[in-house]
Amino acid sequence: MQSAVLWSTSLQSSIRKTAKLAAAIGRGSGEAYQLALSGRGIVVVQASEGHPLPPQK
């Protein structure tokens, strides 16, 4: 859920609990909860949740 940056107000949003057996054996997304969006609109998602690299000299 920390990757979604913004979405159209026309979209319906909900939170889904995804902790299932598949997650325990490495087949899930790794997230306990996921943001679900449905409908027609635009979603902007950041590419990575990692730390930024230091500037190159």
Secondary structure, 3 states (H helix, E strand, C coil): CCCEEEECCCCEEEEEECCCHHHHCCCCCCCCEEEEEECCCCEEECCCCCCCCCCCC
